[in-house]
Amino acid sequence: MSGLLEICRSPPSSEYVTVMEKNGEMKYVSSNMAEPLLGNYPDIRVSRDQARIASCRENVKSAFIPQEKTVWQKALHAWYDQGLTSSFEEIVESKEEGEQENSMDMPSTSLAQVLKQPGHVPVTHLAWDPSGKLLLSSSPTDTAIMVWSVPTEACTPLRRFGGGGISLLSWSPDGSKVLSATLSSMFRVWETTSWNCEVWSQLSGRCIAACWSCDGKMLLFAMEADPVLYCIKFGTLQHDFMLKDDTTAQVKSGSMGSAPMAVAVADLSDVILTSQSGEDVRIGGFVQQMVWNKTSERLAVLCRGPDEKISPFIIIFKTARHPVLQLLPSGFVKGEVGEIPHHIAFQPSFDQGALLSVVWSSGRVGYVPMYFVVEEHIASAQFQHTAVNGHSTRQLYTTPDSCAQNLCDHELQFLGKDMVLNR
């Protein structure tokens, strides 16, 4: 399977930043000309009291703050200075245990609801179900997932043997399934009615990133030290979904009507591309994080290179799920000079296409709007059919109000082009 990134357009030059997607293309401007496009979104910049970059870290206990601080205070400082991984290490390495902390270390019950389960520490992942009724929690030291009823503070453990602790949780948008990845080369997909699960094993490594389609019928995932994106289809069993060994992951399916194989859909192996200013830029590598927008029409992927350094470029794909999953490289999201993306997420209530939020290494939170007409609006648009001299003509005469009010006349001229790209 050839690398998908080889067909990408030229990435932006080092002094340029990404401001938006318009007319199906990512737009870049010089960093000194970039201005916020969304006036109703806050300009967030977290400054450090002592700006520094730590090149090595031997002992987080003595690295940043006095030892009389609580484990949670130390974890907060470790996260602020060196990221989420350091925060987890601070919690794991601390001699303080959650159940041993005195009442002064815990949040006030008048301000917060405290959910505790013996042995379920440290909690590194939380996931609300889409309805907000149930909360899942997991720990890399506990093989059980806790299903919390927050109002009653009652929890039910979901425990299966094999694979070790839980490293990743992801609830499907329709609430019907939950992905739980383990620290080994195995993950499970739970259905949330009877809480039975499928086991997917014999993978090339542990699942490090995953995201669901908007209808919960597709799961994209990536494995550690593997530049390939894989897809599992749920619903009806499709034997023609199987491909040859070099494009499939060996898995074991259960009872949810999933396809018998996870199919490789994109190879993101790193490539050298020439930027718009003629510079050689390395793009792609191993997947670090990926997110799908609420309509499953834009996919953002954050990669790390062979040297384990995070790429400054977030890769954006246009995606179509019918009749088969298709990914088309759309462009890149790049920050200011020297900025590295730490976390990405799509805003769930943006109605003009998709809005990507990025937490940059500088402490800045950036927003990149992607303006396009979503597929469901195109499908619901009314077409007028008339007969002229025995020939049928078709005219798109209505654009949904939610889209039309946000598109200028110039953008509407490109509607036909964007329809082709997104169907």
KAVEN-V525043 format. One record per pair of residues at least 12 apart in sequence whose ideal C-beta (glycine too) atoms are under 6 Angstrom apart, sorted by the first residue. I is the first residue (numbers start at 1). J is the second residue. D is the distance in Angstrom with one decimal. If there is no record, write none. Layout:
BEGIN
I|J|D  I|J|D
END
This chain:
BEGIN
1|247|5.5  1|267|5.0  3|267|4.9  3|269|4.7  3|271|5.7  4|266|4.7  4|267|5.8  5|271|4.9  5|283|5.5  5|284|4.6  6|271|5.6  8|329|4.5  10|275|5.8  10|276|4.9  11|273|5.7  11|275|5.1  11|281|5.1  11|313|5.9  11|332|5.0  12|28|4.0  12|334|5.2  13|275|5.1  13|276|5.2  13|277|3.8  15|31|5.8  16|28|4.3  16|30|5.9  17|31|4.9  17|34|4.9  17|334|5.9  17|336|5.7  18|333|4.5  18|334|5.2  18|368|5.6  19|34|5.9  20|369|5.1  21|370|3.7  22|371|5.5  23|414|4.4  24|418|5.2  24|421|5.5  26|331|2.9  31|336|5.0  38|367|5.5  41|367|5.4  44|365|3.9  45|363|5.6  45|364|4.9  46|363|3.5  54|82|5.8  60|78|5.3  60|86|6.0  60|89|5.8  60|90|4.7  64|77|4.7  64|81|5.6  65|77|5.0  70|105|4.6  71|94|4.2  71|96|4.4  74|90|5.1  75|87|4.6  75|90|4.6  75|91|5.1  78|90|4.2  88|124|5.7  91|122|4.1  98|121|4.5  115|148|5.7  115|153|6.0  117|146|5.6  117|155|5.8  120|139|5.5  120|142|5.1  120|146|5.9  122|139|5.9  123|137|4.9  123|139|5.5  124|140|6.0  125|138|4.6  125|169|4.5  127|169|4.3  127|171|4.9  129|171|5.6  129|175|5.3  130|173|5.9  130|175|4.6  134|147|5.8  135|148|4.3  135|150|5.5  136|169|5.4  138|166|3.6  138|169|5.3  139|165|6.0  140|165|3.9  140|167|5.9  141|165|5.3  142|165|5.7  143|159|6.0  144|157|4.1  144|159|4.1  145|158|4.3  145|180|5.7  158|195|6.0  163|182|3.3  163|184|4.8  163|186|4.5  164|182|5.2  164|183|4.2  164|184|5.4  165|183|5.5  166|180|5.4  167|181|5.2  167|183|5.2  168|181|3.8  170|210|5.2  172|212|4.3  172|216|3.6  173|212|5.8  173|214|5.4  173|216|5.9  174|216|3.8  176|192|5.9  176|216|5.1  177|189|5.7  177|191|5.8  177|216|5.8  178|190|4.4  179|210|5.4  181|207|3.8  185|203|4.3  185|205|5.6  185|206|5.7  186|201|4.3  187|200|5.4  187|207|4.6  191|256|5.4  198|253|5.7  198|254|3.4  198|256|5.7  199|252|5.6  200|251|4.3  201|252|5.6  202|250|4.2  203|223|5.5  203|249|5.8  204|223|5.3  204|226|5.1  205|223|4.2  205|224|3.9  205|225|5.3  205|226|5.9  206|224|5.2  207|221|5.3  207|223|5.9  208|222|6.0  208|224|4.7  209|222|4.8  209|287|5.0  209|289|5.3  209|290|5.1  211|290|5.5  211|291|5.6  211|292|4.5  213|296|4.5  214|294|5.9  214|295|5.8  214|296|4.5  217|234|5.0  217|235|5.0  218|231|5.9  218|233|5.8  219|232|4.6  222|287|3.6  227|268|4.7  227|269|4.5  227|286|5.6  228|264|4.9  228|267|5.3  229|265|5.4  229|266|4.3  230|249|5.3  230|262|4.3  230|264|5.6  231|263|5.4  231|265|4.7  231|325|5.6  232|258|5.7  232|262|4.8  233|259|4.6  234|256|5.8  234|258|4.8  235|257|5.6  236|257|5.8  237|257|5.6  238|259|5.4  241|259|4.3  242|261|4.8  243|263|5.9  247|264|4.4  248|261|4.5  248|263|6.0  249|262|4.2  265|325|5.7  266|327|5.1  268|284|4.5  270|282|5.6  270|284|4.3  270|285|4.3  270|305|5.9  271|283|5.7  271|284|5.8  283|313|5.8  284|303|5.4  285|303|4.3  285|304|5.5  285|305|4.4  286|304|5.3  287|303|5.9  288|302|4.7  288|303|6.0  288|304|4.8  289|302|4.4  291|344|5.6  291|345|5.8  291|346|5.4  293|346|4.2  293|354|3.9  294|348|5.3  295|374|4.8  296|321|5.9  297|319|5.9  297|422|5.7  298|354|4.4  298|370|5.7  299|317|4.3  299|319|5.1  300|314|5.5  300|316|5.7  300|344|5.4  300|356|5.6  301|315|4.6  302|314|5.5  302|341|5.7  302|344|5.7  310|340|5.1  312|340|5.5  313|332|4.5  313|334|5.6  314|333|4.0  314|341|5.5  316|330|4.5  316|331|5.4  317|329|5.9  318|330|4.8  318|421|5.7  333|368|5.2  335|360|4.8  339|360|4.3  339|361|5.6  339|362|5.2  340|361|4.2  341|358|5.2  342|359|4.8  342|361|5.8  343|359|4.2  344|358|5.4  345|357|5.2  351|402|5.4  352|371|5.6  352|406|4.4  353|370|4.8  353|371|4.7  353|372|4.3  354|370|4.4  355|369|5.2  356|368|4.5  372|418|5.3  373|403|5.0  375|422|5.8  377|400|4.4  377|403|5.2  378|419|5.6  381|398|5.7  382|398|4.4  384|397|5.1
END
